[in-house]
């Protein structure tokens, strides 16, 4: 099951490290939204929590200091929201 938590933005792990090194203008031009500030709360999630853990580590190594990893990620969020999973 795939989806996105409302108000979240997508920044793939494969480009996260290089993207966080961009200046704010280049970041916005590349991704279409503002680069987070170093002290801004950023919450990472993925489907099951593994990539979000890696993403949190990448952000910390790049100087971001207000990082949270939603370990339950998308699967937990769907369950808590009682969203119907498509049948197989």
RORO-673011 format. One record per residue (C-alpha): x, y, z; residue number from 0. Coordinates in Angstrom, 1 decimal. Each point is the difference from the previous one (the first is absolute). Layout:
! RORO-673011
       x       y       z  resi
       X       Y       Z   NUM
...
This chain:
! RORO-673011
       x       y       z  resi
     0.0     0.0     0.0     0
     1.3     3.4    -1.0     1
    -1.0     3.5     0.9     2
     1.1     3.2     1.7     3
    -0.8     1.6     3.3     4
    -1.9     3.3    -0.6     5
     2.3     3.1     0.1     6
     3.1    -2.2    -0.5     7
     2.4     0.6    -2.9     8
     2.1    -2.6    -1.8     9
     3.8     0.1     0.0    10
     1.4    -3.3    -1.1    11
     2.8    -1.4     2.2    12
     2.1    -0.4    -3.2    13
     0.3     3.8    -0.4    14
    -0.4     1.1     3.6    15
     3.7     0.5     0.9    16
     0.8     2.0    -3.1    17
    -3.3     2.0     0.2    18
     0.7     1.0     3.6    19
     3.3     1.5    -1.1    20
    -1.7     2.3    -2.5    21
    -0.6     3.7     0.8    22
    -3.7     0.8     0.6    23
    -0.6     1.4    -3.5    24
     1.5    -3.0    -1.8    25
    -1.9    -2.3     2.4    26
    -3.3     1.7    -0.8    27
     0.7     0.0    -3.7    28
     0.8    -3.7     0.0    29
    -2.8    -1.2     2.3    30
    -2.7     2.6    -0.2    31
    -0.2     0.8     3.7    32
     2.1     1.8     2.6    33
     3.1    -1.6     1.4    34
    -0.5    -0.6     3.7    35
     2.0     2.1     2.4    36
     2.7    -1.7     2.1    37
    -2.1     0.6     3.2    38
    -3.4    -0.8    -1.6    39
    -1.8    -3.1     1.2    40
     0.2    -2.6    -2.8    41
    -1.8    -3.3     0.4    42
     1.2    -2.9    -2.3    43
    -2.2    -2.9    -0.9    44
    -0.1    -2.7    -2.7    45
    -2.0    -3.1    -0.5    46
     1.2    -2.0     2.9    47
     2.6     2.0     1.9    48
     3.3    -1.3    -1.5    49
     0.7     2.8    -2.5    50
    -1.2     2.7     2.4    51
     2.6    -1.2     2.5    52
     2.7     0.5    -2.7    53
    -1.4     3.3    -1.0    54
     0.0     1.3     3.6    55
     3.7    -1.0     0.2    56
     0.8     1.8    -3.3    57
    -1.8     3.2     1.2    58
     1.9    -0.1     3.4    59
     3.3    -0.4    -1.8    60
    -0.9     3.1    -2.1    61
    -0.5     2.2     3.0    62
    -3.8    -0.3     0.6    63
    -0.6    -0.1     3.7    64
    -3.8    -0.4     0.4    65
    -0.6    -3.3    -1.6    66
    -2.7    -2.6     0.8    67
    -0.3    -3.5    -1.5    68
    -3.6    -1.3    -0.2    69
     1.1    -3.6     0.5    70
    -3.5    -1.4    -0.7    71
    -0.1     2.0    -3.2    72
    -2.6    -0.4    -2.7    73
    -1.2    -3.4     1.1    74
    -0.7     1.1     3.6    75
    -1.6     3.2    -1.2    76
    -2.4    -1.9    -2.3    77
    -0.9    -2.3     2.8    78
    -0.7     2.8     2.5    79
    -2.1     1.9    -2.6    80
    -2.0    -3.1    -0.7    81
     0.6     0.3    -3.7    82
    -1.3    -2.9    -2.1    83
     2.8    -2.1    -1.5    84
    -0.8    -1.2    -3.6    85
    -0.8    -3.7    -0.2    86
     2.6    -2.3    -1.6    87
